[in-house]
């Protein structure tokens, strides 16, 4: 059996060692060239993404939404595609089609702090988004 898993997350690239990374959209609050990273669980049922955010980011400034998946609409996700959109202060930070359907009711996200190098200043923040793949129809 192959060690490859067939999961795609936003970048629509094959996972390397169970995950990958990609660029964030240009945003006034995030360092130029910042990127997110993602990984999937060993069983391949859950996909987790980590996005760097500015120090001091508050939960009320963050939006995480799943769109499309059958209805299409102007916010992306036409032709039945499922889209993930992450916003910061109302501006898009990450938006793109997922490789398949996800269980919308199982979407979870949290903000995590990490100490800054040298321990000076506010801790950096990371948005952690966990998605559960939808069970295939029987």
C-alpha positions in Angstrom: 0.0 0.0 0.0 1.2 3.5 -0.8 2.0 6.0 1.8 0.2 8.7 -0.2 -3.1 10.1 1.0 -5.5 11.7 -1.4 -6.5 15.0 0.4 -6.4 18.4 -1.1 -6.7 21.6 0.9 -7.1 24.9 -0.9 -3.8 24.7 -2.8 -5.1 21.7 -4.6 -1.7 20.1 -4.4 -0.9 16.5 -3.4 0.1 16.3 0.3 3.7 15.9 1.0 4.3 14.0 4.2 0.7 14.5 5.1 0.4 18.2 4.4 1.6 21.3 2.6 1.6 25.1 2.6 0.5 28.0 0.5 0.5 31.8 0.3 -2.0 34.0 2.1 -3.8 36.8 0.2 -2.1 40.2 0.5 -3.6 41.8 3.7 -2.7 45.1 5.4 -2.3 43.3 8.8 -0.2 40.3 7.9 3.5 40.3 7.0 4.1 40.3 3.2 4.9 36.8 2.0 3.2 35.1 5.0 1.9 31.6 4.3 -0.4 29.1 5.9 0.4 25.4 6.4 -1.9 22.4 6.6 -1.8 18.7 7.5 -4.3 15.9 7.5 -4.8 13.2 10.2 -3.2 9.8 9.6 -6.6 8.4 8.7 -7.2 11.3 6.4 -10.5 12.2 7.9 -9.5 15.6 9.4 -7.6 18.5 7.8 -6.0 21.2 10.0 -4.7 24.6 8.8 -2.5 27.1 10.7 -2.5 30.7 9.6 -0.2 33.4 11.1 -2.0 36.4 12.5 -0.8 39.7 13.9 -0.1 39.9 17.7 -3.1 41.0 19.6 -5.7 39.7 17.1 -9.0 39.1 18.8 -11.5 36.4 18.0 -14.2 38.9 17.0 -11.9 40.2 14.2 -11.7 36.7 12.6 -14.2 35.0 10.3 -14.1 31.4 9.1 -16.8 30.2 6.7 -17.5 27.2 4.5 -19.3 28.2 1.3 -20.8 26.4 -1.8 -21.0 22.7 -1.9 -24.0 22.5 -4.1 -25.6 26.0 -4.2 -22.9 28.0 -5.8 -23.5 31.7 -5.3 -21.6 34.9 -5.8 -19.1 34.2 -2.9 -17.5 31.4 -4.9 -18.1 27.7 -4.9 -20.0 27.4 -8.1 -20.4 24.0 -9.8 -20.9 22.3 -6.4 -17.4 23.1 -5.2 -16.9 23.7 -1.4 -14.9 26.8 -0.5 -13.2 27.9 2.7 -12.9 31.6 3.4 -11.0 33.2 6.3 -11.3 36.9 6.9 -9.5 39.2 9.3 -11.1 42.5 10.0 -13.6 41.9 7.2 -10.9 41.5 4.6 -10.2 38.2 2.9 -7.0 36.4 4.2 -7.5 33.0 2.6 -10.2 31.9 0.1 -10.2 28.9 -2.2 -11.8 25.7 -3.2 -11.4 22.6 -1.1 -10.6 19.2 -2.7 -14.0 17.8 -1.5 -16.9 18.2 0.8 -16.5 18.9 4.5 -18.9 18.4 7.5 -20.0 22.0 8.0 -21.2 21.4 11.5 -17.8 20.1 12.5 -15.8 23.2 11.5 -13.8 24.4 14.5 -11.3 27.2 14.9 -9.2 28.6 17.7 -6.6 31.3 18.3 -3.3 30.2 19.8 -0.5 32.3 21.2 3.2 31.5 20.7 6.0 33.4 22.6 8.0 35.8 20.4 11.7 35.3 19.9 13.6 36.6 22.9 10.3 36.8 24.9 9.8 40.5 24.2 6.5 42.0 23.0 3.1 40.5 22.6 3.0 36.8 21.7 2.4 36.0 18.0 -1.1 34.6 17.2 -2.0 31.6 15.0 -5.4 30.7 13.7 -6.0 27.0 13.8 -8.8 25.7 11.6 -10.0 22.1 11.8 -12.2 20.6 9.1 -13.7 17.1 9.1 -14.2 15.6 5.7 -17.7 14.7 4.8 -18.5 11.0 4.6 -18.9 9.9 1.0 -22.5 9.2 0.0 -23.6 5.6 0.1 
